[in-house]
Every structure is written in C-alpha cells, then in structure tokens.
Amino acid sequence: MKSISTPPLLSPFVLPSSVSLGNSVAGALQDILRTIRQHLGMDVAFLSRFADGKRIFQYVDTLHANHPVKVGGADPLEESYCQRIVDGRLPELIRDAAMYPAAAELPVTAALPVGAHLSVPIKLSDGRIYGTFCCFSHAADHSLTERDLHVMRAFADLAAKQIEQDIATHKERQEIEQRIKSILDSDNPSIVYQPIFHLAQNRIVGFESLSRFTASPLRTPDVWFNEAAKVGLGVALETKAIQTALQGLKYLPDSVYVTINASPETILSGAIASTFKDMPLNRLVLEVTEHALIDRYEDLAAAICSLRERGMQVAVDDAGAGYASFRHILNLAPDIIKLDISLTRNIDSDRSRRALAAALTRFAEETGSKIVAEGVETAAELHVLQEIGINKAQGYLLGRPVSINEASQLCRQRSATFPQSVSHH
C-alpha cells in the first residue's frame, strides 16, 4: 500500500448557509460534474461545501434518481471522506476503499456503498478551502490512474474559479445592500429644486426635484439609484426621495408645479399611486426615467392612467439621447417631452442637433405635448431654442438647483426671471 502524503492544513472557507450560487454558475458547475462522472465511468459525482462543521452537497450528478446523495443533504465533516482527504488521512485517489482502514471504518463506505473514490479540495485563490470535488463508484475500480486524478484537479480548479466569481458577486451585493440600507435609515437623499422657466412669459413655471447624496462613498445620484435597483431596493430608495421631494410643494405657489422622477419599476410597484394619494396632482409632473426598453408599455400606461385623469402630467426624460426615449414617447403619449442635454449642448453650432430639436418640437405640436429643453448653459443655446419654438427650459444658465427655501424665495421675488445677461438677448 502506498504511503499517504499529508498536505499542509488549510483554513476552511466559511460561507453563510443562506448563500446560493448564481444560476449561470450553477449551470456551469452541474455540467462539469456530469462531464467528469461520465468520463471516469463513476456512479456519483458531487461538489460539496464546508460550513459550520458540515459537508453540504451543493451539486450532485448521478445515474440513480433515488440515490441517497442529494442536493442540500449534509452530514458531519468528520464522518466524511472529504475531511479525511483534506487533512491527509486518506489519499485523493482510492481504487478500493476496503484497502484503507480510515475509509473502511466510515459508515458510508458500507451504506452507499463506496468502492472507488476520487476527491480533490476546491481551493480558493487566498488558500482557503471551499469544499471538495468528488466522485465515486459503488464497486472498486483498479483502472483509475494518476492521470484521472489530474483531470479531477483541472476540473476542481475550473470549479473554484466559477465559485470564487460568484462569491465575489455575493460579497459585492452584500456591501451594496448595507450601503443602501444605511441610506434608507439616514437623512439621505436631500432634495434640491432646479427652476424651469417659461421663456416667452419670462417666469418660473415649475421645478425639477433632484436627489443629492452626502453619504460615503461620494458618488453621483444615478450610481446610488442604480445600485439600489441592483439589489432590489430601488423602489424603496426612489420612494423615499419622492416623499422628501413632495414636502417642498407647500412652500411653492399653487401655480408652480414640481417634477418627480420615477422609474417604471417604481411606478408599476404601486408606490407612486400610494405616495401621490392625497397630493394635488395638478401640480405634479411624473418624469419617467428609464434608459432601457420596456416590455409592456400597456401595464405602465395603466398604472398611471388614474393619476393622469386626476390632473397629473407625464414627462419623458432624455429625448434625443437614445432609441429607448423615443419608444417611451410613442407609447406613453407624454404631456411633456424633455430634450436631453446632449441635444441642447452646442445646438447653436450644430445643424444636426438643431434639426432634431426642431423635428421634436413639430412632433410635440402635432401630438399636443410640450417641450422642455434641459441643460441650457449658454445664451446662444437659449436663443436657438427660442428660434425653433421651444418656450420652456432649464439649465445652469437660467438657474442652478437650490434648496426649497431658496426656491420659495425665487418664486416670491418679482425678479424671478432670467438673469439680466440673457433676458434681453
């Protein structure tokens, strides 16, 4: 009998029992198991995970539907081949389990039974052991060789990479969840209000509410909202921002509206209808913020229908920035179409931008919509917008986002008009 070499002991990888690997990783690992079992002619192949002193069967491939080794099954590590192989009491390649006392004394050897057995640790890049990659046959198999063991190790390395990738994804998700939950429990986000001017009447007609985050790490609002959506907390974070924004209504004149940003997911969840329940809807504009294509516009339209009947208006954001925004316009029949800053910027010197903005303006006239130009930063841009018939705009030239107190003060001032440098352009 060959002597058993003892590998250096490695600390086990401990993963919470609630963690499951992603679907793509799971499919890849299941394919690996099937391939190795068929290649070696074994009865069972499995991938186990070590957790809380137990060996948990995470993936199993077998010819026998009612085999006792099943996904989700678990037993004490000390009563397994896996532990003995990891700590060196058994070799990774066993052609006949009956020839090894450390194997023969295990109850599973006779119960399953185990004849031939191959097992290699699944080692992560930091040296920790996640579990083992194993296969066995019910009868002894003296044809197994070191080459077969090398194949097992190669597949174990591949499995380790797949698992590690998923563990990293899970860790990232946990960190994101923790960040977003801390935001939900804090005063973030705060809300600022950017004035929207009626160019012909030279007055403020509304404000767009915008979220601002002061929590660490410092990132732009879209990153916070995208991360929240990634971990299933997007609706909660958007709803909190919307509720905070709505508090500003009481500080503004009844003739001034507030634009509220919401994703289709938040709208479809029912959160908007609930939050807007007792609000003066004639003073609210719901701005649909979504840059991806929507599968069922009829569901989205139905979700906002009753709100529109009670006076709420709907705006589509970022028109001209991509194909998705044009689909939103065609399918939602918005009251307001907001020209994206990418279309507004340099419109005074770019004939293509001017032509597209003019086309959207004519489209709005035909469909009964209004145009609001976003991101106006120069007097020349403002002049061109007015020339092509756009009479509502917002941007740093006209007014930066301000606190609700400053917004209220702007509305009270008789001079709440364009800056002098542009009002007589």
The 8 nearest C-alpha neighbors of each residue, nearest first, counted from 0:
[[1, 2, 98, 99, 3, 93, 95, 90],
 [2, 0, 3, 4, 90, 99, 93, 98],
 [3, 1, 4, 0, 90, 5, 89, 88],
 [2, 4, 90, 5, 1, 89, 87, 88],
 [3, 5, 2, 6, 87, 90, 88, 89],
 [6, 4, 87, 3, 7, 86, 88, 8],
 [5, 7, 87, 8, 4, 86, 85, 9],
 [8, 6, 9, 5, 86, 87, 85, 4],
 [9, 7, 86, 6, 10, 85, 5, 87],
 [10, 8, 127, 11, 7, 128, 126, 85],
 [9, 11, 127, 128, 12, 8, 126, 13],
 [12, 10, 128, 127, 13, 9, 129, 49],
 [11, 13, 129, 128, 127, 14, 10, 49],
 [14, 12, 50, 11, 15, 49, 129, 51],
 [13, 15, 16, 50, 12, 18, 49, 129],
 [16, 14, 17, 18, 13, 50, 51, 19],
 [15, 17, 18, 14, 50, 19, 51, 13],
 [18, 16, 15, 19, 14, 20, 50, 169],
 [19, 17, 16, 15, 20, 14, 169, 166],
 [20, 18, 17, 21, 16, 57, 25, 169],
 [19, 21, 165, 25, 24, 22, 18, 162],
 [22, 20, 24, 23, 25, 165, 19, 26],
 [21, 23, 25, 24, 26, 20, 27, 19],
 [22, 24, 26, 25, 21, 27, 20, 28],
 [25, 23, 27, 21, 26, 22, 161, 28],
 [24, 26, 22, 28, 23, 27, 21, 20],
 [25, 27, 29, 23, 24, 28, 22, 30],
 [28, 26, 24, 30, 25, 29, 31, 23],
 [27, 29, 31, 25, 30, 26, 24, 158],
 [28, 30, 26, 32, 31, 27, 25, 33],
 [31, 29, 27, 33, 28, 32, 34, 26],
 [32, 30, 28, 34, 29, 33, 35, 27],
 [33, 31, 29, 35, 34, 30, 44, 36],
 [32, 34, 30, 36, 31, 35, 60, 37],
 [33, 35, 31, 37, 32, 36, 38, 30],
 [34, 36, 38, 32, 37, 33, 39, 31],
 [37, 35, 41, 33, 39, 38, 44, 34],
 [36, 38, 40, 34, 35, 39, 33, 41],
 [39, 37, 35, 36, 40, 34, 41, 33],
 [40, 38, 36, 41, 37, 35, 147, 143],
 [41, 39, 37, 38, 36, 42, 136, 35],
 [40, 42, 136, 36, 39, 135, 43, 134],
 [41, 43, 136, 61, 135, 62, 137, 40],
 [44, 42, 61, 134, 135, 41, 60, 136],
 [45, 43, 134, 60, 36, 133, 32, 59],
 [46, 44, 59, 133, 58, 134, 60, 132],
 [47, 45, 132, 58, 57, 131, 56, 133],
 [46, 48, 56, 130, 131, 55, 57, 54],
 [47, 49, 130, 55, 54, 129, 50, 57],
 [50, 48, 54, 130, 53, 129, 55, 47],
 [49, 51, 53, 13, 52, 14, 48, 54],
 [50, 52, 53, 49, 13, 16, 54, 15],
 [53, 51, 50, 76, 75, 49, 54, 77],
 [54, 52, 75, 76, 50, 51, 74, 49],
 [53, 55, 49, 76, 73, 74, 48, 75],
 [54, 56, 73, 48, 47, 72, 57, 53],
 [57, 55, 47, 70, 71, 72, 58, 73],
 [56, 58, 47, 70, 46, 55, 71, 48],
 [59, 57, 46, 45, 70, 56, 29, 60],
 [60, 58, 45, 70, 44, 69, 61, 46],
 [59, 61, 44, 33, 43, 32, 45, 58],
 [62, 60, 43, 63, 42, 44, 59, 64],
 [61, 63, 42, 64, 60, 43, 66, 41],
 [62, 64, 66, 61, 65, 42, 43, 60],
 [63, 65, 66, 62, 61, 67, 69, 60],
 [66, 64, 63, 67, 69, 68, 62, 61],
 [65, 67, 63, 68, 64, 69, 61, 62],
 [68, 66, 69, 65, 111, 72, 64, 63],
 [69, 67, 66, 72, 70, 59, 56, 43],
 [70, 68, 72, 67, 71, 59, 56, 66],
 [69, 71, 56, 57, 72, 58, 59, 68],
 [72, 70, 56, 57, 69, 55, 73, 58],
 [73, 71, 56, 69, 70, 55, 68, 74],
 [74, 72, 55, 54, 56, 53, 71, 75],
 [73, 75, 53, 54, 76, 55, 72, 78],
 [76, 74, 53, 77, 78, 54, 52, 79],
 [77, 75, 53, 54, 79, 78, 82, 52],
 [76, 78, 75, 79, 82, 83, 52, 53],
 [77, 79, 76, 75, 105, 80, 74, 82],
 [80, 78, 81, 76, 77, 82, 75, 83],
 [79, 81, 83, 82, 84, 102, 78, 89],
 [82, 80, 79, 84, 83, 85, 131, 76],
 [83, 81, 85, 84, 80, 76, 79, 77],
 [82, 84, 88, 80, 86, 89, 85, 81],
 [83, 85, 89, 87, 81, 82, 86, 90],
 [86, 84, 82, 83, 87, 81, 120, 8],
 [85, 87, 83, 84, 88, 8, 82, 5],
 [88, 86, 5, 84, 89, 85, 83, 6],
 [89, 87, 83, 84, 86, 90, 101, 3],
 [88, 90, 84, 87, 83, 91, 3, 101],
 [91, 89, 92, 84, 3, 93, 87, 88],
 [90, 92, 118, 117, 119, 84, 93, 89],
 [93, 91, 117, 90, 116, 94, 148, 118],
 [94, 92, 116, 115, 95, 96, 117, 91],
 [93, 95, 115, 140, 141, 139, 143, 116],
 [96, 94, 139, 115, 114, 97, 93, 98],
 [95, 97, 98, 114, 99, 102, 115, 93],
 [98, 96, 103, 95, 99, 102, 100, 114],
 [97, 99, 96, 95, 100, 103, 102, 0],
 [100, 98, 102, 101, 97, 96, 103, 89],
 [99, 101, 103, 102, 104, 98, 97, 96],
 [102, 100, 99, 104, 103, 89, 88, 105],
 [103, 101, 99, 100, 104, 105, 96, 108],
 [102, 104, 100, 97, 105, 101, 108, 99],
 [105, 103, 102, 101, 100, 106, 108, 99],
 [104, 106, 103, 102, 107, 108, 78, 101],
 [107, 105, 108, 109, 110, 104, 103, 78],
 [108, 106, 110, 109, 105, 111, 112, 113],
 [109, 107, 113, 112, 106, 105, 110, 103],
 [108, 110, 112, 107, 111, 106, 113, 103],
 [111, 109, 107, 112, 108, 106, 113, 105],
 [112, 110, 107, 113, 109, 108, 137, 67],
 [111, 113, 109, 110, 108, 137, 114, 107],
 [114, 112, 108, 137, 111, 115, 136, 135],
 [113, 115, 139, 138, 137, 95, 96, 136],
 [116, 114, 94, 139, 95, 136, 135, 140],
 [115, 117, 135, 93, 134, 92, 94, 114],
 [118, 116, 92, 134, 91, 133, 93, 135],
 [117, 119, 133, 91, 132, 134, 131, 116],
 [118, 120, 132, 131, 91, 152, 121, 133],
 [121, 119, 131, 122, 130, 132, 85, 128],
 [122, 120, 131, 130, 129, 155, 159, 128],
 [123, 121, 128, 127, 120, 126, 129, 159],
 [122, 124, 126, 127, 125, 159, 128, 121],
 [123, 125, 126, 122, 127, 163, 159, 160],
 [124, 126, 123, 127, 122, 128, 12, 10],
 [127, 125, 124, 123, 122, 128, 9, 10],
 [126, 128, 12, 10, 11, 123, 122, 125],
 [127, 129, 122, 11, 12, 130, 121, 123],
 [128, 130, 12, 121, 48, 122, 49, 11],
 [131, 129, 48, 49, 47, 121, 128, 120],
 [132, 130, 120, 121, 47, 119, 46, 133],
 [131, 133, 46, 119, 118, 155, 45, 120],
 [134, 132, 118, 45, 117, 44, 131, 46],
 [133, 135, 44, 43, 117, 116, 45, 118],
 [134, 136, 116, 115, 43, 41, 42, 117],
 [137, 135, 42, 41, 115, 138, 114, 113],
 [136, 138, 114, 113, 112, 135, 42, 115],
 [139, 137, 114, 136, 115, 140, 113, 112],
 [138, 140, 114, 115, 95, 94, 141, 137],
 [141, 139, 94, 142, 115, 143, 138, 95],
 [140, 142, 94, 143, 139, 95, 115, 144],
 [143, 141, 140, 144, 94, 139, 147, 39],
 [142, 144, 141, 140, 147, 94, 145, 92],
 [145, 143, 146, 147, 142, 148, 92, 141],
 [146, 144, 148, 147, 149, 143, 92, 150],
 [145, 147, 149, 144, 148, 150, 143, 151],
 [148, 146, 150, 144, 145, 149, 143, 151],
 [147, 149, 145, 151, 146, 150, 152, 92],
 [150, 148, 146, 152, 151, 147, 153, 145],
 [149, 151, 147, 153, 148, 152, 154, 146],
 [150, 152, 148, 154, 149, 153, 155, 147],
 [153, 151, 155, 149, 154, 150, 156, 148],
 [154, 152, 150, 156, 155, 151, 149, 157],
 [153, 155, 157, 151, 156, 152, 158, 150],
 [156, 154, 152, 158, 157, 153, 121, 132],
 [157, 155, 159, 153, 154, 158, 152, 160],
 [156, 158, 154, 160, 155, 159, 153, 161],
 [157, 159, 155, 161, 156, 160, 162, 154],
 [160, 158, 156, 162, 157, 161, 121, 163],
 [159, 161, 163, 157, 158, 162, 164, 156],
 [162, 160, 158, 164, 159, 163, 24, 157],
 [163, 161, 159, 165, 164, 160, 158, 166],
 [164, 162, 166, 160, 165, 161, 159, 167],
 [163, 165, 167, 161, 162, 166, 160, 168],
 [164, 166, 168, 162, 167, 163, 20, 169],
 [165, 167, 163, 169, 168, 164, 170, 162],
 [166, 168, 170, 164, 165, 169, 163, 171],
 [169, 167, 165, 171, 166, 170, 172, 164],
 [168, 170, 166, 172, 167, 171, 165, 173],
 [171, 169, 167, 173, 172, 168, 166, 174],
 [170, 172, 168, 174, 169, 173, 167, 175],
 [171, 173, 169, 175, 170, 174, 176, 168],
 [174, 172, 170, 176, 171, 175, 177, 169],
 [175, 173, 171, 177, 172, 176, 178, 170],
 [174, 176, 172, 178, 177, 173, 179, 171],
 [177, 175, 173, 179, 178, 174, 180, 172],
 [176, 178, 174, 180, 175, 179, 181, 173],
 [179, 177, 175, 181, 176, 180, 174, 182],
 [180, 178, 182, 176, 181, 177, 175, 227],
 [181, 179, 183, 177, 182, 178, 176, 184],
 [180, 182, 184, 178, 179, 183, 177, 185],
 [183, 181, 179, 185, 180, 184, 187, 178],
 [182, 184, 180, 181, 185, 179, 236, 187],
 [183, 185, 181, 182, 180, 186, 187, 179],
 [186, 184, 182, 187, 183, 181, 188, 180],
 [187, 185, 188, 189, 184, 182, 183, 212],
 [188, 186, 189, 185, 182, 212, 213, 183],
 [187, 189, 212, 211, 210, 186, 240, 190],
 [188, 190, 211, 187, 210, 212, 191, 186],
 [191, 189, 210, 209, 244, 211, 208, 188],
 [192, 190, 402, 401, 209, 400, 208, 210],
 [191, 193, 208, 400, 401, 207, 206, 209],
 [192, 194, 400, 206, 207, 399, 401, 398],
 [195, 193, 206, 205, 398, 393, 203, 196],
 [194, 196, 393, 205, 206, 392, 203, 204],
 [197, 195, 203, 392, 391, 202, 204, 198],
 [196, 198, 391, 202, 200, 201, 390, 199],
 [197, 199, 390, 201, 391, 200, 196, 392],
 [200, 198, 201, 197, 390, 391, 202, 385],
 [201, 199, 197, 198, 202, 196, 390, 203],
 [200, 202, 198, 416, 199, 197, 417, 196],
 [203, 201, 416, 197, 196, 200, 415, 204],
 [202, 204, 196, 195, 205, 197, 194, 415],
 [205, 203, 255, 196, 195, 197, 202, 256],
 [206, 204, 256, 255, 195, 257, 203, 194],
 [205, 207, 194, 257, 193, 195, 192, 258],
 [206, 208, 258, 193, 192, 257, 209, 194],
 [207, 209, 192, 191, 258, 259, 244, 206],
 [210, 208, 191, 190, 192, 207, 211, 193],
 [209, 211, 190, 188, 189, 220, 191, 240],
 [210, 212, 189, 188, 190, 220, 209, 213],
 [213, 211, 188, 214, 187, 189, 220, 210],
 [212, 214, 217, 215, 211, 187, 188, 189],
 [215, 213, 212, 216, 217, 187, 182, 218],
 [216, 214, 217, 213, 218, 212, 178, 182],
 [215, 217, 214, 218, 213, 178, 212, 219],
 [218, 216, 215, 214, 213, 219, 212, 220],
 [219, 217, 216, 222, 220, 223, 212, 215],
 [218, 220, 221, 222, 223, 217, 212, 211],
 [221, 219, 223, 222, 211, 224, 210, 218],
 [220, 222, 224, 223, 219, 225, 218, 226],
 [223, 221, 225, 220, 224, 219, 226, 218],
 [224, 222, 220, 226, 221, 225, 227, 219],
 [223, 225, 227, 221, 226, 222, 233, 228],
 [226, 224, 222, 228, 227, 223, 221, 229],
 [225, 227, 229, 223, 228, 224, 222, 175],
 [226, 228, 233, 232, 224, 229, 225, 230],
 [229, 227, 233, 231, 225, 226, 232, 230],
 [228, 230, 226, 227, 231, 225, 233, 232],
 [231, 229, 228, 227, 232, 176, 172, 226],
 [230, 232, 228, 233, 229, 227, 234, 235],
 [233, 231, 227, 235, 228, 234, 230, 236],
 [232, 234, 228, 227, 236, 235, 231, 237],
 [233, 235, 265, 237, 236, 232, 238, 264],
 [234, 236, 238, 232, 233, 237, 239, 183],
 [237, 235, 239, 233, 238, 234, 232, 240],
 [238, 236, 240, 234, 239, 235, 233, 241],
 [237, 239, 241, 235, 236, 240, 234, 242],
 [238, 240, 236, 242, 237, 241, 235, 243],
 [241, 239, 237, 243, 238, 242, 244, 188],
 [242, 240, 244, 238, 243, 239, 237, 245],
 [241, 243, 239, 245, 244, 240, 238, 246],
 [242, 244, 240, 241, 246, 245, 239, 190],
 [245, 243, 241, 246, 242, 247, 190, 208],
 [246, 244, 242, 247, 243, 248, 241, 257],
 [247, 245, 244, 243, 248, 249, 242, 250],
 [246, 248, 245, 249, 250, 244, 403, 251],
 [249, 247, 251, 250, 246, 245, 257, 244],
 [248, 250, 247, 251, 246, 252, 245, 253],
 [251, 249, 248, 247, 407, 252, 403, 404],
 [250, 252, 248, 407, 249, 253, 255, 247],
 [253, 251, 254, 255, 250, 410, 249, 407],
 [252, 254, 255, 251, 282, 256, 248, 249],
 [253, 255, 252, 256, 204, 282, 251, 205],
 [256, 254, 205, 204, 253, 252, 251, 282],
 [257, 255, 282, 205, 283, 206, 204, 254],
 [258, 256, 206, 283, 205, 207, 284, 282],
 [257, 259, 284, 207, 208, 283, 285, 206],
 [258, 260, 285, 286, 208, 284, 257, 261],
 [261, 259, 286, 285, 287, 288, 258, 262],
 [262, 260, 287, 288, 286, 265, 259, 263],
 [261, 263, 288, 264, 265, 287, 289, 266],
 [262, 264, 266, 265, 267, 261, 287, 299],
 [265, 263, 267, 262, 266, 268, 234, 261],
 [266, 264, 234, 268, 262, 263, 267, 270],
 [265, 267, 263, 271, 264, 268, 269, 270],
 [268, 266, 264, 269, 265, 263, 302, 299],
 [269, 267, 265, 266, 270, 264, 234, 271],
 [268, 270, 272, 267, 271, 266, 273, 265],
 [269, 271, 273, 268, 272, 274, 265, 266],
 [272, 270, 274, 273, 266, 269, 275, 265],
 [273, 271, 275, 269, 270, 274, 276, 306],
 [272, 274, 270, 276, 271, 275, 269, 277],
 [273, 275, 271, 276, 272, 270, 242, 238],
 [276, 274, 278, 272, 273, 277, 271, 280],
 [275, 277, 273, 274, 278, 272, 271, 280],
 [278, 276, 275, 279, 274, 280, 273, 272],
 [277, 279, 275, 280, 276, 274, 245, 283],
 [280, 278, 281, 282, 277, 283, 275, 310],
 [279, 281, 311, 283, 282, 310, 278, 309],
 [280, 282, 310, 311, 279, 283, 309, 312],
 [283, 281, 256, 280, 279, 257, 255, 284],
 [284, 282, 280, 257, 256, 311, 281, 258],
 [283, 285, 258, 312, 313, 311, 259, 286],
 [284, 286, 313, 259, 258, 314, 260, 312],
 [285, 287, 314, 260, 315, 259, 313, 288],
 [288, 286, 315, 261, 262, 260, 289, 314],
 [289, 287, 262, 261, 316, 286, 260, 290],
 [288, 290, 291, 262, 287, 263, 292, 324],
 [289, 291, 323, 324, 292, 288, 321, 317],
 [292, 290, 289, 323, 293, 324, 322, 288],
 [291, 293, 323, 294, 290, 326, 289, 327],
 [294, 292, 295, 296, 291, 323, 327, 263],
 [293, 295, 296, 292, 297, 298, 291, 299],
 [296, 294, 297, 298, 293, 299, 300, 292],
 [295, 297, 299, 298, 300, 293, 294, 330],
 [296, 298, 300, 295, 299, 301, 330, 331],
 [299, 297, 301, 296, 300, 295, 302, 267],
 [298, 300, 296, 302, 301, 297, 267, 303],
 [299, 301, 297, 302, 303, 298, 304, 296],
 [302, 300, 304, 298, 299, 303, 297, 305],
 [303, 301, 299, 300, 304, 267, 298, 266],
 [302, 304, 306, 300, 301, 305, 307, 299],
 [305, 303, 301, 307, 306, 302, 300, 308],
 [306, 304, 308, 307, 303, 309, 302, 301],
 [305, 307, 309, 303, 308, 304, 311, 310],
 [308, 306, 311, 310, 304, 309, 305, 312],
 [307, 309, 305, 306, 310, 304, 311, 303],
 [310, 308, 306, 307, 311, 280, 305, 281],
 [311, 309, 281, 307, 280, 308, 312, 306],
 [312, 310, 307, 280, 281, 283, 306, 284],
 [311, 313, 284, 334, 307, 285, 310, 283],
 [314, 312, 285, 333, 334, 284, 286, 335],
 [313, 315, 335, 286, 333, 336, 334, 285],
 [316, 314, 336, 287, 286, 337, 333, 328],
 [315, 317, 337, 318, 288, 287, 286, 314],
 [318, 316, 339, 320, 338, 337, 319, 324],
 [319, 317, 338, 339, 324, 320, 316, 337],
 [318, 320, 321, 339, 317, 342, 338, 324],
 [321, 319, 317, 318, 339, 341, 324, 342],
 [322, 320, 323, 319, 324, 325, 318, 290],
 [321, 323, 325, 324, 326, 320, 319, 292],
 [324, 322, 326, 292, 325, 321, 290, 291],
 [323, 325, 327, 318, 326, 322, 321, 328],
 [326, 324, 328, 322, 327, 323, 329, 318],
 [327, 325, 329, 323, 328, 324, 330, 322],
 [328, 326, 324, 330, 325, 329, 331, 323],
 [327, 329, 325, 326, 331, 332, 330, 333],
 [330, 328, 326, 327, 332, 331, 325, 333],
 [329, 331, 327, 328, 332, 326, 296, 297],
 [330, 332, 333, 328, 327, 329, 300, 296],
 [333, 331, 328, 330, 329, 334, 327, 366],
 [334, 332, 313, 314, 335, 331, 328, 315],
 [333, 335, 368, 313, 312, 314, 369, 332],
 [334, 336, 314, 369, 368, 333, 370, 313],
 [337, 335, 370, 315, 314, 369, 371, 338],
 [338, 336, 371, 316, 372, 318, 370, 317],
 [339, 337, 372, 318, 317, 373, 371, 319],
 [338, 340, 317, 341, 318, 342, 373, 319],
 [339, 341, 374, 343, 342, 373, 344, 338],
 [342, 340, 339, 344, 343, 320, 319, 374],
 [343, 341, 340, 339, 352, 344, 319, 338],
 [344, 342, 340, 346, 341, 345, 375, 339],
 [343, 345, 346, 341, 342, 340, 375, 374],
 [346, 344, 347, 348, 349, 343, 380, 342],
 [345, 347, 349, 343, 352, 344, 353, 348],
 [346, 348, 380, 345, 383, 379, 349, 353],
 [347, 349, 346, 345, 350, 353, 352, 380],
 [350, 348, 346, 352, 351, 347, 345, 353],
 [349, 351, 353, 352, 354, 348, 346, 347],
 [352, 350, 354, 353, 349, 355, 346, 356],
 [353, 351, 355, 346, 354, 350, 349, 342],
 [352, 354, 350, 356, 351, 346, 355, 357],
 [353, 355, 357, 351, 352, 356, 350, 358],
 [356, 354, 358, 352, 357, 353, 351, 359],
 [357, 355, 359, 353, 358, 354, 352, 360],
 [356, 358, 360, 354, 355, 359, 387, 353],
 [359, 357, 355, 361, 360, 356, 362, 354],
 [360, 358, 362, 356, 361, 357, 363, 355],
 [359, 361, 357, 363, 358, 362, 356, 364],
 [360, 362, 364, 358, 363, 359, 357, 365],
 [363, 361, 359, 365, 360, 364, 358, 366],
 [364, 362, 368, 360, 366, 361, 365, 367],
 [365, 363, 361, 367, 362, 366, 368, 360],
 [364, 366, 362, 363, 367, 361, 368, 360],
 [367, 365, 363, 364, 368, 362, 332, 361],
 [368, 366, 364, 363, 365, 369, 334, 362],
 [369, 367, 363, 334, 335, 366, 364, 333],
 [368, 370, 335, 363, 336, 334, 371, 367],
 [371, 369, 336, 335, 337, 389, 372, 360],
 [370, 372, 337, 391, 392, 338, 336, 373],
 [373, 371, 392, 338, 337, 393, 391, 370],
 [374, 372, 393, 340, 338, 339, 375, 394],
 [373, 375, 394, 340, 376, 393, 343, 395],
 [376, 374, 394, 373, 396, 393, 377, 395],
 [375, 377, 396, 395, 394, 374, 378, 380],
 [378, 376, 380, 379, 396, 375, 381, 395],
 [377, 379, 381, 380, 421, 382, 376, 424],
 [378, 380, 382, 377, 381, 347, 383, 346],
 [381, 379, 347, 377, 383, 378, 382, 346],
 [380, 382, 378, 384, 379, 383, 385, 375],
 [381, 383, 379, 385, 380, 384, 378, 386],
 [384, 382, 386, 380, 385, 381, 347, 379],
 [385, 383, 381, 389, 386, 387, 382, 380],
 [384, 386, 389, 388, 382, 383, 387, 390],
 [385, 387, 383, 384, 388, 382, 389, 381],
 [388, 386, 384, 385, 357, 389, 383, 360],
 [387, 389, 385, 386, 390, 384, 360, 357],
 [390, 388, 385, 384, 391, 387, 370, 360],
 [389, 391, 198, 197, 199, 385, 388, 392],
 [392, 390, 197, 371, 196, 198, 389, 372],
 [393, 391, 372, 371, 196, 195, 373, 390],
 [392, 394, 195, 373, 375, 397, 374, 196],
 [395, 393, 374, 375, 396, 397, 373, 376],
 [394, 396, 399, 398, 376, 397, 375, 374],
 [397, 395, 376, 394, 398, 375, 377, 378],
 [398, 396, 395, 394, 417, 393, 418, 399],
 [399, 397, 395, 396, 194, 394, 193, 400],
 [398, 400, 395, 193, 401, 394, 397, 194],
 [401, 399, 193, 192, 191, 398, 194, 402],
 [402, 400, 191, 192, 405, 406, 399, 193],
 [401, 403, 191, 405, 404, 406, 192, 190],
 [402, 404, 406, 405, 247, 407, 192, 401],
 [405, 403, 407, 406, 402, 408, 250, 401],
 [404, 406, 408, 402, 407, 403, 401, 409],
 [407, 405, 403, 409, 408, 404, 402, 401],
 [408, 406, 404, 410, 405, 409, 251, 250],
 [407, 409, 405, 411, 410, 406, 404, 412],
 [410, 408, 406, 415, 412, 407, 411, 405],
 [409, 411, 407, 408, 412, 415, 406, 203],
 [412, 410, 408, 409, 407, 413, 415, 252],
 [411, 413, 414, 415, 409, 410, 408, 407],
 [412, 414, 415, 411, 410, 416, 409, 202],
 [413, 415, 412, 416, 409, 417, 411, 410],
 [416, 414, 412, 409, 413, 410, 202, 203],
 [415, 417, 202, 414, 201, 418, 203, 196],
 [418, 416, 422, 397, 419, 421, 201, 415],
 [417, 419, 420, 421, 422, 416, 397, 396],
 [420, 418, 422, 421, 417, 423, 416, 424],
 [419, 421, 418, 422, 423, 424, 417, 378],
 [422, 420, 424, 419, 423, 418, 378, 417],
 [421, 423, 419, 417, 424, 420, 418, 201],
 [424, 422, 421, 420, 419, 417, 418, 378],
 [423, 421, 422, 378, 382, 420, 379, 381]]
